[in-house]
Amino acid sequence: MPLDGADRTRLIAVLDQAQERGWVGPQAINRQIDHSLAFAVAAAAIPTKAVDLGSGGGLPALVLAAAWPQSNWTLVESSLPRAAFLELHCARLGWSERVAVVHASAESLGQGKLHLAQADLVTARSFGPPPSVIEAAAPLLRLGGELIVSAAPNATPWPSDLLSDHGLSPDNLTLTSPKFHRTTRTSDVSRGTLSGGA
């Protein structure tokens, strides 16, 4: 998916600052932007509402927000300095109306009604082990909503029983590089609790 040259230039300026703080990896920023754009290729559709778990220095969320100007994003970051950085730069990019930054743990977001079963897409990059990612993401997804998570080159599909316990389809792991775990919300039930329940 192409990214407008002006958008890429603005993103590089932000992500360079994040890299200086150690909040994104040491690889070339353009390469990291391209990896983030691959999330868009892996997605079944452009989301109306999306959530990024453990947003860190802004990858992939800032890139995807630029690539999909029609989408609304919630960036979830537990570190206050990182959350403040993201909020500042989303405002400077003119995205305050459609990109919200929540200073909270990813696990806590699905415990309140505001974000429960709302997301068309949940993304994560370097968030944590599969059970943690799945447990945090599943309550946020509407029926038919997608979870897309960056995968290691030698990754194998996530266990189907772990996914089904959270109302998610078997892992449709991409075969080409970069790899992504992909699963879809197929059931209202997550660990025996209705996603729309109290």
N, C-alpha and C positions, 0 to 999 in steps of 0.2 A: 504494500500500500504506500503510495507516494505521500510525502509531506511537503507542504508549501515551503519554498526556500526561506521566506521571511520567518515562518513559524519555527523552522529548524534553527535558524540563527538565534532567535529569542530563547529557545529551549537550551541551546548550547551554553548561552550566557548563564542561565540559571543552574544547569547541571554542572558546569565548571565550578561554581561556588560550592555546590553540594559535594563535589569530589574533593575540593580543597579541605573540607571539613571531615572527610572520610566517610561520608554518608552514601556514596555510590562507589562501585568498584574501580580499580585502577585502569581498566581497559579504556581505549579511546572512546570519547563521548559519542562520536558519530556511530561507532559500532554498537554502543549500548542503546542508542536511539533506534537503530535498525532492529535490534533484538526486541525492543518494546513494540515496534510496529508489527512484528510477527504475531503478537497476541491478536491483533485485528484480523490478520489472515486466518488464524485458527478459529475465530469466533463465527458462530452460525449466522449472526445478524448484528447490525449496529444497535446497541442498547439505548433505550430511553433513560433508564436508571442503572447506574453501575456503582460498585463499591470496590475499592482497592484496599486490601488488608496489609498492614505493615508497610505503609507508603515510603518510609525512610526519606531518601533524598528526592523522591519524585518519580522513580521508575517502577512500573511502566505508566503510572496514572497520568502524569503530565503530558507524556507523548500521546497517549490515547485520547485525552481530552482535546488536544490540538488536532488530531486526525479526525475526530468525530465531534465537530462543533455543535451538533444537534443533541448530544448526550449530556446528561446531568450526572455528576460524580460525587461520591462521598469518599474522602481519603481518610483512612483510619491509621493513626500513629500514636503509639504510647509514650514516645519521648517528647517532652514539652518543647525543647529547642528545635527539634525537627518539625513538629507540628506548627510552631510559630513561623519557621522558615517557609514551609509550604503555604501557609495562609497569606503571608506577605507577598510571595511571588505569584500566587493565584490572583491576588488583587492587582498586582502590577501588570499581569497579563490580561486583565480585564475580564476575568472569569468568575468574579465573586457571586454573580447571579446563578451560576450553574455548577460551580465546584465548591463543595463545603469540606472543611477540614475538621475532623473530630479528634480531639486529644483524649484517647481512651485505648484500652486494650481491645484487640480484635475480638477476643472471646466475649467481652461484655456487650458488644454492640447488638448482638442478637437476643439479649436478655430483656431489652425494652421493646415496647410496641412500635415505636417510631420507624424502625428499620426492618421489622419482622416481615418476611415474605414479600419484599418490595422490589428486589433487584432482578433485572434481566440478566445481569452479568456480575460475577465477582471474580476479581483477579488477585493473584499473589505471585511474588517473585521469590524472595529469599525469606520466607516467613517462618517456617518451622517444619517439624515432621508431619507426615500425612494425617495422622489422627487429629493433631491440633488444627491443621488447616481445614479439614473436613468439618470438624465440630464447630469451628468458628463461622464457616461459610454457609453451611446448609440452612440454618434458620433464616438467613438473609435473602435466600433465593425464592422467587415466586415459582409456581409450578411452570415447568418449561424453561426456567432460568438456567444459565450455564455457569459453571465454575471452571476457570482456566488458570492453570498454575504452571510456571516454568519448571521444566524437568531437566535432569542431568542427561548428558549424551548417552549414558548406559542405563537409563531408567527402564524399569519394567512397570506394567500397569499396576495401579493400586488394587489391593484386595477387594473383590466384589462384595464380600460380606460386610466389610467395613463401610462401603458406600451405601449398600442397601439398608443398613441399620439407620442411616441418616436420610433415607428417602431419595437416594441418588442412583443414577444409572451406572452400569459398568464403565470403567475408565476407557475412553476412546483415545488412547495415547497416540499422538502424531508420530509418523514414521520418519519424517524428514527433519533435518536440523534447521533451526533450533526446535527441540522437542517440547511438547506441552502435554500435561495431564488435562483431559477434558471430560467432564461429567455433567449431567443435566438433572435438575430436580424433577422427579417423576411421581412423588408421593407427598401428601400432607404430613405424613407421620415421620417424626424424628425422635428416635429413642422412646417411642410410645407416647409422645406428646404432640398434640395437634399444633402445627406451626402457627395457626391463628388463635390459639388458646391463650389464657391468661398467664 
